[in-house]
Amino acid sequence: MQDDSNDGEATLVTVHPDREISTSQRLPYFVGISAISAGAKSLSMYLVVVPPGGHAEPHVHCGYETGIYVLEGRVETRYGPGLRQSVVTEAGDFLFIPPGVPHQPFNLSATTPARAIVARNQPDEHEQVLPYDPSNEV
């Protein structure tokens, strides 16, 4: 963990994500950087795996930004009111999701998992999301 005192050097932390955590999105997350794993104060990073043909539940992030870098696969993210807009990202693409934007990612492959690095400006290990019901939008 980082040493915040002025008389010592900060310590670098290596994290080997060896465990999957349960999330409200029902997708496998492997914790990388967080307050618990590395002493982060305002950042978290995870590896997320979207199984073949899988998807997250529709949701909204509570007060934090999210950056995603797709490592493998193709993902369609439906977003906005009623999830009527859509963007497709694939390996090598970055995606930025501002706070409060409803969204739902879908793995476009029926045979291959999609993998992505997710970074948030929030250090908690467990995501803070609100479920979103697109049918409530007129």
N, CA, C and O atoms as a GROMACS GRO file, in nm:
protein
  552
    1MET      N    1   0.085  -0.118   0.000
    1MET     CA    2   0.000   0.000   0.000
    1MET      C    3   0.089   0.124   0.000
    1MET      O    4   0.207   0.117   0.034
    2GLN      N    5   0.030   0.235  -0.039
    2GLN     CA    6   0.106   0.361  -0.051
    2GLN      C    7   0.133   0.419   0.086
    2GLN      O    8   0.047   0.416   0.174
    3ASP      N    9   0.252   0.473   0.104
    3ASP     CA   10   0.291   0.543   0.227
    3ASP      C   11   0.266   0.691   0.204
    3ASP      O   12   0.332   0.753   0.121
    4ASP      N   13   0.170   0.749   0.278
    4ASP     CA   14   0.134   0.889   0.260
    4ASP      C   15   0.223   0.984   0.340
    4ASP      O   16   0.208   1.106   0.326
    5SER      N   17   0.314   0.935   0.421
    5SER     CA   18   0.398   1.024   0.501
    5SER      C   19   0.500   1.093   0.412
    5SER      O   20   0.536   1.042   0.306
    6ASN      N   21   0.546   1.208   0.455
    6ASN     CA   22   0.642   1.286   0.378
    6ASN      C   23   0.784   1.233   0.389
    6ASN      O   24   0.869   1.266   0.306
    7ASP      N   25   0.814   1.151   0.491
    7ASP     CA   26   0.950   1.105   0.511
    7ASP      C   27   0.980   0.970   0.446
    7ASP      O   28   1.092   0.921   0.456
    8GLY      N   29   0.884   0.909   0.383
    8GLY     CA   30   0.905   0.780   0.318
    8GLY      C   31   0.868   0.785   0.171
    8GLY      O   32   0.799   0.876   0.126
    9GLU      N   33   0.915   0.687   0.098
    9GLU     CA   34   0.881   0.679  -0.043
    9GLU      C   35   0.750   0.605  -0.061
    9GLU      O   36   0.718   0.515   0.016
   10ALA      N   37   0.675   0.643  -0.163
   10ALA     CA   38   0.553   0.570  -0.196
   10ALA      C   39   0.593   0.433  -0.248
   10ALA      O   40   0.699   0.417  -0.308
   11THR      N   41   0.509   0.335  -0.224
   11THR     CA   42   0.536   0.198  -0.266
   11THR      C   43   0.448   0.163  -0.385
   11THR      O   44   0.328   0.190  -0.384
   12LEU      N   45   0.509   0.104  -0.486
   12LEU     CA   46   0.432   0.055  -0.600
   12LEU      C   47   0.369  -0.078  -0.561
   12LEU      O   48   0.427  -0.155  -0.485
   13VAL      N   49   0.251  -0.104  -0.613
   13VAL     CA   50   0.178  -0.224  -0.578
   13VAL      C   51   0.146  -0.303  -0.705
   13VAL      O   52   0.089  -0.248  -0.800
   14THR      N   53   0.182  -0.429  -0.706
   14THR     CA   54   0.146  -0.519  -0.815
   14THR      C   55   0.029  -0.604  -0.767
   14THR      O   56   0.032  -0.658  -0.657
   15VAL      N   57  -0.073  -0.615  -0.850
   15VAL     CA   58  -0.190  -0.694  -0.814
   15VAL      C   59  -0.207  -0.804  -0.918
   15VAL      O   60  -0.208  -0.778  -1.038
   16HIS      N   61  -0.220  -0.925  -0.871
   16HIS     CA   62  -0.249  -1.040  -0.959
   16HIS      C   63  -0.395  -1.078  -0.936
   16HIS      O   64  -0.428  -1.138  -0.834
   17PRO      N   65  -0.483  -1.044  -1.031
   17PRO     CA   66  -0.626  -1.071  -1.010
   17PRO      C   67  -0.654  -1.221  -1.016
   17PRO      O   68  -0.676  -1.277  -1.123
   18ASP      N   69  -0.652  -1.284  -0.899
   18ASP     CA   70  -0.668  -1.429  -0.892
   18ASP      C   71  -0.807  -1.473  -0.846
   18ASP      O   72  -0.832  -1.592  -0.826
   19ARG      N   73  -0.896  -1.377  -0.832
   19ARG     CA   74  -1.030  -1.416  -0.789
   19ARG      C   75  -1.134  -1.332  -0.863
   19ARG      O   76  -1.112  -1.216  -0.895
   20GLU      N   77  -1.244  -1.395  -0.888
   20GLU     CA   78  -1.358  -1.330  -0.954
   20GLU      C   79  -1.449  -1.276  -0.846
   20GLU      O   80  -1.470  -1.341  -0.743
   21ILE      N   81  -1.504  -1.155  -0.867
   21ILE     CA   82  -1.602  -1.104  -0.771
   21ILE      C   83  -1.740  -1.106  -0.834
   21ILE      O   84  -1.755  -1.095  -0.956
   22SER      N   85  -1.840  -1.119  -0.751
   22SER     CA   86  -1.978  -1.113  -0.797
   22SER      C   87  -2.018  -0.967  -0.813
   22SER      O   88  -1.983  -0.883  -0.730
   23THR      N   89  -2.090  -0.939  -0.919
   23THR     CA   90  -2.136  -0.802  -0.942
   23THR      C   91  -2.285  -0.805  -0.969
   23THR      O   92  -2.343  -0.908  -1.002
   24SER      N   93  -2.346  -0.689  -0.954
   24SER     CA   94  -2.489  -0.679  -0.982
   24SER      C   95  -2.516  -0.694  -1.132
   24SER      O   96  -2.630  -0.714  -1.173
   25GLN      N   97  -2.410  -0.685  -1.214
   25GLN     CA   98  -2.426  -0.699  -1.359
   25GLN      C   99  -2.423  -0.844  -1.404
   25GLN      O  100  -2.445  -0.874  -1.521
   26ARG      N  101  -2.395  -0.935  -1.311
   26ARG     CA  102  -2.388  -1.079  -1.340
   26ARG      C  103  -2.282  -1.112  -1.445
   26ARG      O  104  -2.302  -1.201  -1.527
   27LEU      N  105  -2.171  -1.039  -1.442
   27LEU     CA  106  -2.058  -1.066  -1.530
   27LEU      C  107  -1.935  -1.091  -1.444
   27LEU      O  108  -1.922  -1.031  -1.337
   28PRO      N  109  -1.846  -1.178  -1.487
   28PRO     CA  110  -1.723  -1.201  -1.410
   28PRO      C  111  -1.632  -1.078  -1.412
   28PRO      O  112  -1.594  -1.030  -1.519
   29TYR      N  113  -1.597  -1.028  -1.294
   29TYR     CA  114  -1.502  -0.918  -1.278
   29TYR      C  115  -1.382  -0.973  -1.201
   29TYR      O  116  -1.397  -1.048  -1.104
   30PHE      N  117  -1.264  -0.935  -1.245
   30PHE     CA  118  -1.142  -0.971  -1.176
   30PHE      C  119  -1.079  -0.842  -1.127
   30PHE      O  120  -1.040  -0.758  -1.208
   31VAL      N  121  -1.069  -0.826  -0.996
   31VAL     CA  122  -1.022  -0.702  -0.936
   31VAL      C  123  -0.875  -0.682  -0.967
   31VAL      O  124  -0.793  -0.770  -0.945
   32GLY      N  125  -0.844  -0.564  -1.018
   32GLY     CA  126  -0.706  -0.523  -1.036
   32GLY      C  127  -0.672  -0.422  -0.929
   32GLY      O  128  -0.628  -0.458  -0.820
   33ILE      N  129  -0.692  -0.296  -0.961
   33ILE     CA  130  -0.660  -0.186  -0.869
   33ILE      C  131  -0.788  -0.140  -0.799
   33ILE      O  132  -0.891  -0.118  -0.864
   34SER      N  133  -0.781  -0.126  -0.668
   34SER     CA  134  -0.893  -0.073  -0.590
   34SER      C  135  -0.838  -0.023  -0.457
   34SER      O  136  -0.719  -0.035  -0.430
   35ALA      N  137  -0.924   0.032  -0.376
   35ALA     CA  138  -0.882   0.076  -0.242
   35ALA      C  139  -0.832  -0.043  -0.162
   35ALA      O  140  -0.731  -0.032  -0.091
   36ILE      N  141  -0.900  -0.156  -0.172
   36ILE     CA  142  -0.862  -0.273  -0.094
   36ILE      C  143  -0.736  -0.340  -0.149
   36ILE      O  144  -0.646  -0.374  -0.072
   37SER      N  145  -0.730  -0.358  -0.280
   37SER     CA  146  -0.618  -0.434  -0.337
   37SER      C  147  -0.487  -0.356  -0.344
   37SER      O  148  -0.380  -0.416  -0.335
   38ALA      N  149  -0.496  -0.224  -0.359
   38ALA     CA  150  -0.373  -0.147  -0.381
   38ALA      C  151  -0.365  -0.016  -0.303
   38ALA      O  152  -0.266   0.057  -0.314
   39GLY      N  153  -0.467   0.014  -0.225
   39GLY     CA  154  -0.467   0.140  -0.151
   39GLY      C  155  -0.504   0.260  -0.236
   39GLY      O  156  -0.474   0.374  -0.198
   40ALA      N  157  -0.569   0.237  -0.349
   40ALA     CA  158  -0.609   0.347  -0.438
   40ALA      C  159  -0.706   0.440  -0.366
   40ALA      O  160  -0.790   0.396  -0.288
   41LYS      N  161  -0.692   0.568  -0.394
   41LYS     CA  162  -0.779   0.668  -0.330
   41LYS      C  163  -0.893   0.714  -0.422
   41LYS      O  164  -0.999   0.755  -0.374
   42SER      N  165  -0.871   0.708  -0.554
   42SER     CA  166  -0.975   0.759  -0.643
   42SER      C  167  -0.978   0.688  -0.778
   42SER      O  168  -1.017   0.747  -0.879
   43LEU      N  169  -0.937   0.561  -0.780
   43LEU     CA  170  -0.932   0.486  -0.905
   43LEU      C  171  -0.957   0.339  -0.878
   43LEU      O  172  -0.916   0.285  -0.775
   44SER      N  173  -1.025   0.274  -0.972
   44SER     CA  174  -1.034   0.129  -0.970
   44SER      C  175  -1.020   0.079  -1.113
   44SER      O  176  -1.059   0.147  -1.208
   45MET      N  177  -0.963  -0.040  -1.127
   45MET     CA  178  -0.947  -0.104  -1.259
   45MET      C  179  -0.976  -0.252  -1.243
   45MET      O  180  -0.936  -0.316  -1.146
   46TYR      N  181  -1.047  -0.305  -1.341
   46TYR     CA  182  -1.089  -0.445  -1.339
   46TYR      C  183  -1.071  -0.505  -1.477
   46TYR      O  184  -1.058  -0.434  -1.577
   47LEU      N  185  -1.071  -0.637  -1.481
   47LEU     CA  186  -1.088  -0.710  -1.606
   47LEU      C  187  -1.230  -0.763  -1.601
   47LEU      O  188  -1.269  -0.828  -1.505
   48VAL      N  189  -1.308  -0.734  -1.705
   48VAL     CA  190  -1.444  -0.787  -1.713
   48VAL      C  191  -1.450  -0.883  -1.832
   48VAL      O  192  -1.389  -0.858  -1.936
   49VAL      N  193  -1.523  -0.992  -1.814
   49VAL     CA  194  -1.542  -1.091  -1.919
   49VAL      C  195  -1.692  -1.100  -1.947
   49VAL      O  196  -1.772  -1.127  -1.858
   50VAL      N  197  -1.729  -1.078  -2.074
   50VAL     CA  198  -1.868  -1.095  -2.115
   50VAL      C  199  -1.874  -1.228  -2.190
   50VAL      O  200  -1.818  -1.240  -2.299
   51PRO      N  201  -1.941  -1.329  -2.133
   51PRO     CA  202  -1.945  -1.461  -2.195
   51PRO      C  203  -2.005  -1.457  -2.336
   51PRO      O  204  -2.077  -1.362  -2.369
   52PRO      N  205  -1.978  -1.558  -2.418
   52PRO     CA  206  -2.036  -1.562  -2.553
   52PRO      C  207  -2.188  -1.542  -2.546
   52PRO      O  208  -2.258  -1.611  -2.471
   53GLY      N  209  -2.239  -1.448  -2.625
   53GLY     CA  210  -2.382  -1.418  -2.627
   53GLY      C  211  -2.433  -1.352  -2.500
   53GLY      O  212  -2.554  -1.330  -2.488
   54GLY      N  213  -2.345  -1.320  -2.406
   54GLY     CA  214  -2.386  -1.264  -2.278
   54GLY      C  215  -2.404  -1.114  -2.280
   54GLY      O  216  -2.370  -1.047  -2.378
   55HIS      N  217  -2.457  -1.063  -2.171
   55HIS     CA  218  -2.478  -0.919  -2.156
   55HIS      C  219  -2.489  -0.883  -2.009
   55HIS      O  220  -2.515  -0.968  -1.925
   56ALA      N  221  -2.467  -0.757  -1.980
   56ALA     CA  222  -2.490  -0.704  -1.846
   56ALA      C  223  -2.638  -0.669  -1.834
   56ALA      O  224  -2.710  -0.666  -1.933
   57GLU      N  225  -2.680  -0.641  -1.713
   57GLU     CA  226  -2.814  -0.590  -1.691
   57GLU      C  227  -2.812  -0.440  -1.722
   57GLU      O  228  -2.709  -0.376  -1.703
   58PRO      N  229  -2.924  -0.382  -1.768
   58PRO     CA  230  -2.928  -0.237  -1.791
   58PRO      C  231  -2.903  -0.164  -1.658
   58PRO      O  232  -2.959  -0.200  -1.555
   59HIS      N  233  -2.818  -0.061  -1.663
   59HIS     CA  234  -2.783   0.008  -1.539
   59HIS      C  235  -2.729   0.148  -1.565
   59HIS      O  236  -2.704   0.188  -1.679
   60VAL      N  237  -2.712   0.220  -1.455
   60VAL     CA  238  -2.657   0.356  -1.455
   60VAL      C  239  -2.549   0.360  -1.347
   60VAL      O  240  -2.570   0.309  -1.237
   61HIS      N  241  -2.434   0.421  -1.377
   61HIS     CA  242  -2.329   0.438  -1.278
   61HIS      C  243  -2.360   0.557  -1.189
   61HIS      O  244  -2.399   0.663  -1.238
   62CYS      N  245  -2.343   0.540  -1.060
   62CYS     CA  246  -2.378   0.642  -0.961
   62CYS      C  247  -2.262   0.739  -0.936
   62CYS      O  248  -2.178   0.713  -0.850
   63GLY      N  249  -2.258   0.848  -1.010
   63GLY     CA  250  -2.165   0.956  -0.980
   63GLY      C  251  -2.019   0.934  -1.016
   63GLY      O  252  -1.933   1.004  -0.962
   64TYR      N  253  -1.988   0.842  -1.104
   64TYR     CA  254  -1.849   0.826  -1.145
   64TYR      C  255  -1.839   0.797  -1.294
   64TYR      O  256  -1.930   0.742  -1.355
   65GLU      N  257  -1.725   0.835  -1.350
   65GLU     CA  258  -1.696   0.811  -1.491
   65GLU      C  259  -1.638   0.671  -1.507
   65GLU      O  260  -1.577   0.616  -1.416
   66THR      N  261  -1.658   0.615  -1.626
   66THR     CA  262  -1.604   0.483  -1.657
   66THR      C  263  -1.535   0.487  -1.792
   66THR      O  264  -1.589   0.539  -1.890
   67GLY      N  265  -1.414   0.432  -1.796
   67GLY     CA  266  -1.342   0.415  -1.920
   67GLY      C  267  -1.322   0.266  -1.945
   67GLY      O  268  -1.290   0.191  -1.853
   68ILE      N  269  -1.343   0.225  -2.069
   68ILE     CA  270  -1.332   0.083  -2.104
   68ILE      C  271  -1.236   0.069  -2.222
   68ILE      O  272  -1.242   0.146  -2.318
   69TYR      N  273  -1.148  -0.030  -2.213
   69TYR     CA  274  -1.059  -0.064  -2.324
   69TYR      C  275  -1.087  -0.209  -2.360
   69TYR      O  276  -1.068  -0.299  -2.277
   70VAL      N  277  -1.132  -0.233  -2.483
   70VAL     CA  278  -1.168  -0.368  -2.526
   70VAL      C  279  -1.041  -0.442  -2.568
   70VAL      O  280  -0.970  -0.399  -2.658
   71LEU      N  281  -1.015  -0.553  -2.502
   71LEU     CA  282  -0.899  -0.637  -2.532
   71LEU      C  283  -0.929  -0.739  -2.640
   71LEU      O  284  -0.848  -0.762  -2.730
   72GLU      N  285  -1.046  -0.801  -2.630
   72GLU     CA  286  -1.087  -0.908  -2.723
   72GLU      C  287  -1.237  -0.900  -2.745
   72GLU      O  288  -1.313  -0.868  -2.653
   73GLY      N  289  -1.279  -0.929  -2.867
   73GLY     CA  290  -1.421  -0.940  -2.897
   73GLY      C  291  -1.483  -0.813  -2.951
   73GLY      O  292  -1.416  -0.712  -2.973
   74ARG      N  293  -1.614  -0.822  -2.973
   74ARG     CA  294  -1.694  -0.708  -3.019
   74ARG      C  295  -1.813  -0.695  -2.925
   74ARG      O  296  -1.882  -0.793  -2.894
   75VAL      N  297  -1.837  -0.573  -2.880
   75VAL     CA  298  -1.943  -0.547  -2.784
   75VAL      C  299  -2.031  -0.435  -2.835
   75VAL      O  300  -1.983  -0.328  -2.873
   76GLU      N  301  -2.160  -0.460  -2.835
   76GLU     CA  302  -2.257  -0.353  -2.864
   76GLU      C  303  -2.305  -0.299  -2.731
   76GLU      O  304  -2.352  -0.374  -2.646
   77THR      N  305  -2.293  -0.167  -2.712
   77THR     CA  306  -2.343  -0.104  -2.591
   77THR      C  307  -2.462  -0.018  -2.630
   77THR      O  308  -2.448   0.081  -2.702
   78ARG      N  309  -2.578  -0.055  -2.582
   78ARG     CA  310  -2.698   0.026  -2.601
   78ARG      C  311  -2.702   0.125  -2.486
   78ARG      O  312  -2.670   0.091  -2.372
   79TYR      N  313  -2.742   0.249  -2.516
   79TYR     CA  314  -2.733   0.352  -2.414
   79TYR      C  315  -2.836   0.462  -2.437
   79TYR      O  316  -2.904   0.467  -2.540
   80GLY      N  317  -2.846   0.551  -2.337
   80GLY     CA  318  -2.936   0.665  -2.344
   80GLY      C  319  -3.076   0.629  -2.301
   80GLY      O  320  -3.103   0.514  -2.264
   81PRO      N  321  -3.168   0.726  -2.307
   81PRO     CA  322  -3.306   0.702  -2.267
   81PRO      C  323  -3.366   0.586  -2.347
   81PRO      O  324  -3.363   0.587  -2.470
   82GLY      N  325  -3.419   0.488  -2.276
   82GLY     CA  326  -3.479   0.373  -2.342
   82GLY      C  327  -3.378   0.281  -2.409
   82GLY      O  328  -3.417   0.186  -2.477
   83LEU      N  329  -3.249   0.308  -2.391
   83LEU     CA  330  -3.141   0.231  -2.455
   83LEU      C  331  -3.160   0.226  -2.607
   83LEU      O  332  -3.136   0.124  -2.670
   84ARG      N  333  -3.203   0.339  -2.663
   84ARG     CA  334  -3.233   0.344  -2.807
   84ARG      C  335  -3.111   0.377  -2.894
   84ARG      O  336  -3.117   0.361  -3.016
   85GLN      N  337  -3.003   0.422  -2.834
   85GLN     CA  338  -2.882   0.448  -2.910
   85GLN      C  339  -2.787   0.330  -2.893
   85GLN      O  340  -2.802   0.250  -2.801
   86SER      N  341  -2.690   0.320  -2.984
   86SER     CA  342  -2.602   0.204  -2.981
   86SER      C  343  -2.464   0.240  -3.036
   86SER      O  344  -2.452   0.321  -3.128
   87VAL      N  345  -2.360   0.178  -2.977
   87VAL     CA  346  -2.225   0.190  -3.028
   87VAL      C  347  -2.161   0.052  -3.019
   87VAL      O  348  -2.183  -0.022  -2.923
   88VAL      N  349  -2.082   0.016  -3.122
   88VAL     CA  350  -2.011  -0.112  -3.122
   88VAL      C  351  -1.863  -0.083  -3.103
   88VAL      O  352  -1.805  -0.002  -3.175
   89THR      N  353  -1.802  -0.152  -3.006
   89THR     CA  354  -1.658  -0.141  -2.983
   89THR      C  355  -1.597  -0.279  -3.005
   89THR      O  356  -1.661  -0.382  -2.984
   90GLU      N  357  -1.471  -0.278  -3.047
   90GLU     CA  358  -1.400  -0.404  -3.069
   90GLU      C  359  -1.258  -0.389  -3.019
   90GLU      O  360  -1.217  -0.282  -2.976
   91ALA      N  361  -1.184  -0.499  -3.025
   91ALA     CA  362  -1.047  -0.500  -2.973
   91ALA      C  363  -0.971  -0.377  -3.019
   91ALA      O  364  -0.966  -0.346  -3.138
   92GLY      N  365  -0.910  -0.307  -2.923
   92GLY     CA  366  -0.833  -0.186  -2.952
   92GLY      C  367  -0.910  -0.057  -2.936
   92GLY      O  368  -0.850   0.050  -2.943
   93ASP      N  369  -1.041  -0.065  -2.913
   93ASP     CA  370  -1.124   0.056  -2.895
   93ASP      C  371  -1.135   0.093  -2.748
   93ASP      O  372  -1.137   0.007  -2.660
   94PHE      N  373  -1.143   0.224  -2.723
   94PHE     CA  374  -1.176   0.279  -2.592
   94PHE      C  375  -1.321   0.326  -2.594
   94PHE      O  376  -1.371   0.369  -2.698
   95LEU      N  377  -1.388   0.319  -2.480
   95LEU     CA  378  -1.524   0.370  -2.467
   95LEU      C  379  -1.533   0.448  -2.337
   95LEU      O  380  -1.490   0.399  -2.232
   96PHE      N  381  -1.588   0.569  -2.342
   96PHE     CA  382  -1.608   0.651  -2.223
   96PHE      C  383  -1.756   0.656  -2.192
   96PHE      O  384  -1.838   0.682  -2.280
   97ILE      N  385  -1.791   0.630  -2.066
   97ILE     CA  386  -1.930   0.637  -2.021
   97ILE      C  387  -1.938   0.742  -1.909
   97ILE      O  388  -1.885   0.720  -1.800
   98PRO      N  389  -2.004   0.855  -1.936
   98PRO     CA  390  -2.020   0.957  -1.832
   98PRO      C  391  -2.114   0.909  -1.721
   98PRO      O  392  -2.192   0.817  -1.743
   99PRO      N  393  -2.106   0.969  -1.603
   99PRO     CA  394  -2.199   0.933  -1.496
   99PRO      C  395  -2.343   0.957  -1.539
   99PRO      O  396  -2.372   1.051  -1.614
  100GLY      N  397  -2.432   0.872  -1.493
  100GLY     CA  398  -2.575   0.894  -1.515
  100GLY      C  399  -2.630   0.852  -1.650
  100GLY      O  400  -2.748   0.872  -1.676
  101VAL      N  401  -2.548   0.794  -1.738
  101VAL     CA  402  -2.596   0.752  -1.869
  101VAL      C  403  -2.637   0.605  -1.862
  101VAL      O  404  -2.552   0.519  -1.839
  102PRO      N  405  -2.766   0.575  -1.881
  102PRO     CA  406  -2.806   0.435  -1.879
  102PRO      C  407  -2.742   0.359  -1.995
  102PRO      O  408  -2.730   0.413  -2.106
  103HIS      N  409  -2.702   0.235  -1.970
  103HIS     CA  410  -2.638   0.156  -2.075
  103HIS      C  411  -2.646   0.007  -2.045
  103HIS      O  412  -2.673  -0.034  -1.932
  104GLN      N  413  -2.622  -0.072  -2.150
  104GLN     CA  414  -2.623  -0.216  -2.138
  104GLN      C  415  -2.535  -0.276  -2.248
  104GLN      O  416  -2.568  -0.263  -2.366
  105PRO      N  417  -2.423  -0.342  -2.211
  105PRO     CA  418  -2.337  -0.403  -2.311
  105PRO      C  419  -2.379  -0.546  -2.346
  105PRO      O  420  -2.428  -0.621  -2.260
  106PHE      N  421  -2.359  -0.583  -2.473
  106PHE     CA  422  -2.391  -0.716  -2.524
  106PHE      C  423  -2.270  -0.770  -2.600
  106PHE      O  424  -2.215  -0.700  -2.685
  107ASN      N  425  -2.228  -0.892  -2.572
  107ASN     CA  426  -2.123  -0.956  -2.649
  107ASN      C  427  -2.186  -1.002  -2.781
  107ASN      O  428  -2.282  -1.077  -2.780
  108LEU      N  429  -2.131  -0.956  -2.894
  108LEU     CA  430  -2.189  -0.988  -3.025
  108LEU      C  431  -2.151  -1.126  -3.076
  108LEU      O  432  -2.205  -1.171  -3.177
  109SER      N  433  -2.060  -1.195  -3.008
  109SER     CA  434  -2.022  -1.329  -3.051
  109SER      C  435  -2.097  -1.435  -2.971
  109SER      O  436  -2.112  -1.424  -2.849
  110ALA      N  437  -2.142  -1.537  -3.042
  110ALA     CA  438  -2.208  -1.651  -2.976
  110ALA      C  439  -2.107  -1.757  -2.934
  110ALA      O  440  -2.144  -1.855  -2.869
  111THR      N  441  -1.980  -1.739  -2.972
  111THR     CA  442  -1.880  -1.843  -2.945
  111THR      C  443  -1.758  -1.798  -2.867
  111THR      O  444  -1.687  -1.881  -2.810
  112THR      N  445  -1.731  -1.667  -2.863
  112THR     CA  446  -1.608  -1.617  -2.802
  112THR      C  447  -1.638  -1.514  -2.694
  112THR      O  448  -1.719  -1.424  -2.716
  113PRO      N  449  -1.575  -1.526  -2.577
  113PRO     CA  450  -1.595  -1.423  -2.475
  113PRO      C  451  -1.534  -1.290  -2.519
  113PRO      O  452  -1.438  -1.287  -2.596
  114ALA      N  453  -1.590  -1.182  -2.471
  114ALA     CA  454  -1.530  -1.048  -2.489
  114ALA      C  455  -1.462  -1.013  -2.357
  114ALA      O  456  -1.515  -1.039  -2.250
  115ARG      N  457  -1.344  -0.953  -2.367
  115ARG     CA  458  -1.270  -0.914  -2.248
  115ARG      C  459  -1.233  -0.766  -2.258
  115ARG      O  460  -1.196  -0.716  -2.365
  116ALA      N  461  -1.244  -0.697  -2.145
  116ALA     CA  462  -1.214  -0.554  -2.145
  116ALA      C  463  -1.157  -0.513  -2.010
  116ALA      O  464  -1.187  -0.573  -1.907
  117ILE      N  465  -1.075  -0.408  -2.013
  117ILE     CA  466  -1.028  -0.344  -1.890
  117ILE      C  467  -1.123  -0.228  -1.862
  117ILE      O  468  -1.152  -0.148  -1.950
  118VAL      N  469  -1.171  -0.222  -1.739
  118VAL     CA  470  -1.264  -0.117  -1.698
  118VAL      C  471  -1.195  -0.032  -1.591
  118VAL      O  472  -1.144  -0.086  -1.493
  119ALA      N  473  -1.194   0.099  -1.609
  119ALA     CA  474  -1.137   0.190  -1.510
  119ALA      C  475  -1.244   0.290  -1.467
  119ALA      O  476  -1.323   0.338  -1.549
  120ARG      N  477  -1.244   0.320  -1.339
  120ARG     CA  478  -1.342   0.414  -1.284
  120ARG      C  479  -1.271   0.511  -1.191
  120ARG      O  480  -1.171   0.477  -1.129
  121ASN      N  481  -1.324   0.632  -1.182
  121ASN     CA  482  -1.269   0.729  -1.088
  121ASN      C  483  -1.341   0.714  -0.954
  121ASN      O  484  -1.396   0.809  -0.899
  122GLN      N  485  -1.338   0.591  -0.904
  122GLN     CA  486  -1.399   0.552  -0.778
  122GLN      C  487  -1.325   0.427  -0.731
  122GLN      O  488  -1.317   0.330  -0.806
  123PRO      N  489  -1.270   0.426  -0.609
  123PRO     CA  490  -1.181   0.318  -0.568
  123PRO      C  491  -1.247   0.193  -0.510
  123PRO      O  492  -1.178   0.095  -0.482
  124ASP      N  493  -1.378   0.193  -0.493
  124ASP     CA  494  -1.443   0.077  -0.433
  124ASP      C  495  -1.430  -0.046  -0.521
  124ASP      O  496  -1.433  -0.037  -0.644
  125GLU      N  497  -1.414  -0.162  -0.456
  125GLU     CA  498  -1.405  -0.288  -0.530
  125GLU      C  499  -1.538  -0.325  -0.593
  125GLU      O  500  -1.542  -0.380  -0.703
  126HIS      N  501  -1.644  -0.295  -0.526
  126HIS     CA  502  -1.776  -0.330  -0.579
  126HIS      C  503  -1.838  -0.209  -0.647
  126HIS      O  504  -1.839  -0.098  -0.594
  127GLU      N  505  -1.888  -0.234  -0.766
  127GLU     CA  506  -1.946  -0.125  -0.844
  127GLU      C  507  -2.068  -0.068  -0.774
  127GLU      O  508  -2.138  -0.138  -0.701
  128GLN      N  509  -2.093   0.058  -0.797
  128GLN     CA  510  -2.210   0.124  -0.742
  128GLN      C  511  -2.297   0.163  -0.860
  128GLN      O  512  -2.275   0.264  -0.926
  129VAL      N  513  -2.396   0.081  -0.885
  129VAL     CA  514  -2.484   0.103  -0.999
  129VAL      C  515  -2.630   0.100  -0.955
  129VAL      O  516  -2.665   0.040  -0.854
  130LEU      N  517  -2.711   0.166  -1.033
  130LEU     CA  518  -2.856   0.158  -1.015
  130LEU      C  519  -2.913   0.080  -1.131
  130LEU      O  520  -2.877   0.105  -1.246
  131PRO      N  521  -3.002  -0.016  -1.104
  131PRO     CA  522  -3.068  -0.084  -1.215
  131PRO      C  523  -3.146   0.017  -1.298
  131PRO      O  524  -3.193   0.118  -1.246
  132TYR      N  525  -3.159  -0.010  -1.426
  132TYR     CA  526  -3.230   0.080  -1.515
  132TYR      C  527  -3.332  -0.001  -1.595
  132TYR      O  528  -3.299  -0.104  -1.654
  133ASP      N  529  -3.456   0.046  -1.597
  133ASP     CA  530  -3.561  -0.020  -1.672
  133ASP      C  531  -3.594   0.064  -1.795
  133ASP      O  532  -3.660   0.167  -1.784
  134PRO      N  533  -3.547   0.021  -1.914
  134PRO     CA  534  -3.569   0.102  -2.035
  134PRO      C  535  -3.717   0.116  -2.071
  134PRO      O  536  -3.754   0.207  -2.145
  135SER      N  537  -3.801   0.027  -2.022
  135SER     CA  538  -3.943   0.037  -2.056
  135SER      C  539  -4.012   0.154  -1.984
  135SER      O  540  -4.124   0.190  -2.019
  136ASN      N  541  -3.945   0.212  -1.885
  136ASN     CA  542  -4.001   0.329  -1.816
  136ASN      C  543  -3.988   0.457  -1.896
  136ASN      O  544  -4.050   0.557  -1.862
  137GLU      N  545  -3.907   0.455  -2.005
  137GLU     CA  546  -3.889   0.572  -2.089
  137GLU      C  547  -3.997   0.577  -2.195
  137GLU      O  548  -4.025   0.476  -2.261
  138VAL      N  549  -4.058   0.692  -2.211
  138VAL     CA  550  -4.164   0.707  -2.312
  138VAL      C  551  -4.105   0.750  -2.444
  138VAL      O  552  -4.179   0.768  -2.541
   0.00000   0.00000   0.00000
